[in-house]
Amino acid sequence: MPSEPVVRTERGPLTGIRVIELGSVVAGPFATRLLADYGADVIKVEAPDRPDPLRTWGQEAYRDHHLWWTVHARNKRCITLDLRSPDGRKPFLELARTADVVVENFRPGTMEKWNLDYPTLSAANKGLVLVRVSGFGQTGPYSKRPGYASVAEAMGGLRAINGYPGQAPPRMAISLGDSLGGLFAALGAVAALQHRSRTGLGQVVDVSLAESCLALTESMIPEFDRLGRVRRPSGTRLDGIAPSNLFKTADGVWVIVAANQDTVFRRLCRAMARPELADDPRFATHVDRGRNQDLVEGIVAEWVAGHDAETVQRLLDDADVVVGPLWTAKEIVSDPHFEAREMLVPHYDERVGENVLGPGVVPKFSASPKSVRWAGPAEPGYHNAEVLREILASTPEGVDQKESQ
């Protein structure tokens, strides 16, 4: 891995859009990371005495620095302002006059307490979009509650359908609810900017972590509404979708074989040298296979167990059957496809003095490149002087005078 900084200057589809990031940790910073990846000028505001905890969060540290910050702070400039004080709010409002979007993920009521509610922001900039991310949204009986990803996943319905029947529903080993909220926040920001392009007016985008989780539950709500069915965990498979499961190869590798569609199942049968299975009335249609899920997946499991992983992959690739191995980070970082798609991108982390691999930008744009242009700065307030000179053309009292490097 190279040891020098990797800095790119391509212009992305959101080049020319300025975003101010307030809040901390995951949901808000993830939303603004996406917008920054697409070329927006993201200015992250931290309190002088309360830097974003994400700087020290994450399961692993390298040279005493946690690496999550390296990913979510990329492509951003960092300044410090004390929004609790008039001396901090004044330059923030001046900064908001130049911005297109403000993203905050405080508990509802916090911005109002600081006299930075949307009417105040809109008076300074009528085209400003305010994206508000919280556990349960800005309105409703639960709006004042604190909300984390774990509770959002639970109350939004995702946890109840995860895991194995009869066991405590596990969570993903990531902050899924926060990232979903951040994803909808970024989408909402772009949609609101499109609205502004027609009307000239900004608006409030109200994102709930719990609702972001609920939005992913497919047909779970109408199934209960019309049929009274409460969906439960189904382990490594989806009930009624077969064959589509994890199967272990002869050399101990778990692979996914997904052949529940009729045409794909027929190809799978030919690849297994069992073409007659496709015409068996128990397996002839998607519905039939769902009713006989244990039986059909047992047949596939036996076939997979008789071959090593390389052979299974080759035979099913040749047959145009959906198949893939279960990978960890170890396999992902050595994969030529992810590398070719620029999904393994070096971030220069000045805290450790090296490039650190991180996830690339999704999606890919054919006409407006996007990139990881730089990693997040090591210290809060790193860009204070730069931002003040460039945007505010002054250095208001109450702003930390840390020189930009």
N, C-alpha and C positions, 0 to 999 in steps of 0.2 A: 504494500500500500504506500503511495507517495507520502512524503512528510511535509511538503510545501502546501500553502493554501490553494484551494481550488475556487476561483471566483469567476462567475460567468455574468455576462451583461445582456443576454438576449431579452428582447421585449416580448412579454407575454400578453395574453388577451385582456388583462386588466391593467396594463400599463397606463398610467395617467390617473388612476383611481387611488385616492389616499384614504387609509383606514386607521382609525385610532383604536387601539386595544386597551380596555380596562379589565379589571378582574385578574384572576390568577388560576393556576393549576391546569385543568384539562379542557373543559368544554369550550370556553371562549378562546383560549390560545390555540386549540386545534382548528377552530373555524378560521381564525386569522392566519394560521399557517397555510391553510388551503388558499386563501385569497392572496397571500404573499407569494406562494408558489406560482400563481397565475399572473404574477407581475405587479400586483398592487404594492404601493408604498405603505407598509404597515409600521406604525409608530406605537410601540408598546410603552404604556405609562405604568410605572411602579411607584409606590409610596417610598419616600427616602428612607424611612425606618422599617419598612415591611416589604422586602423584595418578594417576588413570586416564589412560593415554596417549591415550585417545580424545579428550581435551580438545584435543589438538594433531594428531589424525589427520584424514585426508581429502584429496582431490585438490586442493581449492581453498580459499583463505582470503579472507575479506572483512574489510578493516580489520585485517589481521594475525591474524584469528581463524578457525580452521577450523570449518566449519558442521555437521559430522557430530554433534558434541556437542549441538548445538541440538535434534536429533531424538531421540537415544537417552537424553538426560538429562531429557526433559520429564516433568512431573508427579511428579518425585522430589525428596526432601529429601536433602541431602548433609551428612554428618558425617565427622569424622576420628577414627580409633582405631588404635592400634598393637597389632595382634593378636599381634605377636611378643613382646610383653611382658606380664607379669601385670597391670600397671596398665591395659593396654588390654583384656585379656581379661575382667577382672572386670566393667566396665560393659557389655561386649558380651553377657555371659551374662545380666545383668539385662535388657538390651534384648531378648534372645531369649525371656525369660520372657513378654514381652508380645506376641510375634510369632506369626503363623500359619505363615509360610514363610520359610526362609532359602535363598537361591540363591547358589551359589558355582561358579566356573569355574576353580579352581586345578588344577595337576597333582595327580593322586591321591597321597595321603599328606601333603599340605600341612596340611590341617586337623588330622590326627592329630599331626603334628609340633608344632602349636601347642596340643595338649591340648584341641582343640575337635571331637573326633570325635562321631559321632552318639549313642553312649551317654551322653556328657557332656551334649550338648544336650538329649537326651530326658529325662535326669534333672532338668534344669531346667524342662522343659516337655514333658510326655508327648504332647501333641497337635501338637507341632511337625513340620512337613514340611520335610525337607532335600532340596533339589534340587541335584544334583551334575552339572555339565556338564564333560566333558573330551574329549580327542581320541578315545580308544578305550574309555572306560568305566572303572569302578573295579576290574574283575576281568579276567582273561585275560592271555595272554602279552604283549600290547602295552600293558597298562594304565599302565605307568610311563613310556612314551614321551611326549615333548611332541607336541602335535598342533595344527596350524593347519587352517583351512578348506581351503586348497589341497590338503594331503595327504589330508584327509578326503574331498574330492570325488574325488580320484584313487583311493584305496583303497576307497571306497564305491561305485565303479562309474560315477559320473556323467561323469567326464572322458573315459572310454574310448568313450562313445557320443555325444560332442559334436564338432561340427566337420564336416570333409569327409573322405571316404575318402582314405587315403594321406598325410594331413597330420598334423602334431603337434596333438593335441586341445587346443583353446583353453579358457580359462576364461571365465566370465561376468565382466564388469567390476564385480562386487560380491563381497562375502564370502558367497557363497551357502551354503557349508557351515556357517558360523557362524550365519547367520540360520535355517537349517533346524533346527540344534540348539537355538537359542533358542525356536523355535516349538514343538518337541516338549517343551522344558522347561516352557513356560507351560502347555501342554496337560496335561502330567504333574502339575504343581502343582495345577491345578483338579481333576483326577481324584482326586488324593490327598486334597484337602480334602473331596470328596464321600465318600470312604472314611472319613475322620475323623468326618464328620457321623453315620455309622452306628455307628462303633465307639468314638469318642472318642480314638483313637490316631493319632499321626502315623506317618510312615515315610520311608524314603530313596527318592528318585526318581533313578535313575542314567541319565544321558543321554550318549550317545556321538555325537560329530560324524560319525564315519564311518558309524555305524549309521543316523543321521538321513538321510544321503545315500542309503544302500542302500535305505532304506524307500521311496524314491520311484522305484525302478527298474521298477515295474509287473511285467510277466511275464518279465523278463530272466532271473531265476533258474530258474523252472520250465521255461522254454524250453531252457536249457542242461541241466537235470537230465534231462528226458525225451527231448530231441532232439539234445543236444550242440551246439546252436546258440549261437555267441558273437556277440552283437549288436555291430554296428560303427556308426561315424558315418554319417549319411545326408544331411549338408548341411542344406538349408533345408526338407527334407521328412521325413516318417516313411515308411520303406519299407513298401509294401503298403497305405497309406492315401491314397486318391486320389479326386478331386483335392483336395489340401489343401497349399497351397504359397504362396510369395511370387511375385507376378507384377508386372511393371512396366507402368504405364499409358503412354499416349501422351505425357503431359506429365512423364514421368520419376519418378512417385511409385510406391513399392513398396506393394502392398496384399496382404493375405492373403485368399484365397478358399478357404473350407473347405466342400466339398460332397460329402464322401465317403459320407455316409448316403444310402441309395437314394432316399428321398423328396426330400431336399434336392437331390440331383443332378438329379432330374427337373425340379425348379423352375429349376435353373441352365440346363438345356438350353432350356427355354422362354424364359428371359430372354435367352439368346444367339441366339434364333430358330433353334435347332437341335434341335427336339423329337425328331427321329428318333434322335438319339444315345442317348437313354434306352432305346431298344429294341434297340440294336445289341448283339449277343451278346458283344462284347468289353467292353462297358461296363454290361451289364444289372444286375449285382449288385456289391456292395462287393468281393467276392472277385475278380470279373472285372476291375474297374477297378484293383485292386491288381496283378494280373498284367500289366496293360497301362498301367502308371502313366506311363511316358514319353510314350506316345501320347496319352492323355487329357489330361495336363497340358500337352502341346504345343498341343492344340486350345484349351484355356482361355487359355494364354499369348498365343496369336495374337489371340483375341477381346479380351482385356484391353488389349493393345497398340494396338488400334484405337480406343480411347476414352480421354478424359481421366479423371482420378481422380474428379472430381465426378460424371461420368456413370456410371462403374462403380458408385460407391457408391449412387447414386439407383436405377439399374436393378435392382441386386441387393437393395437394401432393399425395393423395391416387390415383388420376387419372393419375399421372405422367405428369402433365401439368406444364409448367414453370411459376412460380409465386413467388413474393417476395414483402415485404413491403418497403415503402420509409423510410429510416432510417437517423437519424442525429448521431452526435458523441455520444449522450446520449445512444442510443440503441446499437451502435456498441461496446462500451466498456463493456457492460454487456452481450454480446452475447457469448454463450459457444463454437460456432463453430470457431469464430475468435480466441478465447483464446486457443482452442485445436490446432489450426494451428500456434500458436505462432506469431500472428499478432498484439498482444497487449503486447509490450515489455517495461519493465521499463528501463529508462536511469537515471543514477545517475547524477544529475546536481549539481556540487559543489557550484554553485552560490547561490542556494536555500537550499542546504543541504538535499535534498530529492530525491527519485526516481520519475521521471515523465514519464508517459506512452507515448509511441510513436509508430509509425507504425513498424511492423516487416519487415523481409527480404523477398523479392520476386525475383526469384522463390525459391522453396525448392529443395535441392539436396540430393539424396539418399546416395551418397558415400562420399561427401565432405561437412561436415557441415559448415554453415555460421551463423554469430551471431552478435548481438550488444555487443561488448566486453567492451566498455566504452563510456561515453558521451564526448562531446567536452570540452576541457579545458576552464577555465573561462577567462584567460588572454592571450593576444597575447604574443608570445615568451615563452610560458610555457615550451616547450621542447627544447629550444635553446641549453643548455649545453648537454643534453642527445644526441641530434642528432649530434652535433659537435663531441662529444667524440666517439660515435658509428660509424659514417659514415666518417667524415672528419679527425678524429684523431688529430684535432688541433682547435684552436680558433682564426680564422683570425681577423685581425684588422677591425673594422667597424661593427662587429656583436654585438648586444646587449647581455651582459653577464648575463642574467637572469637565475638563477639556476633552473634546473628541480627539481620538488618535487616528 
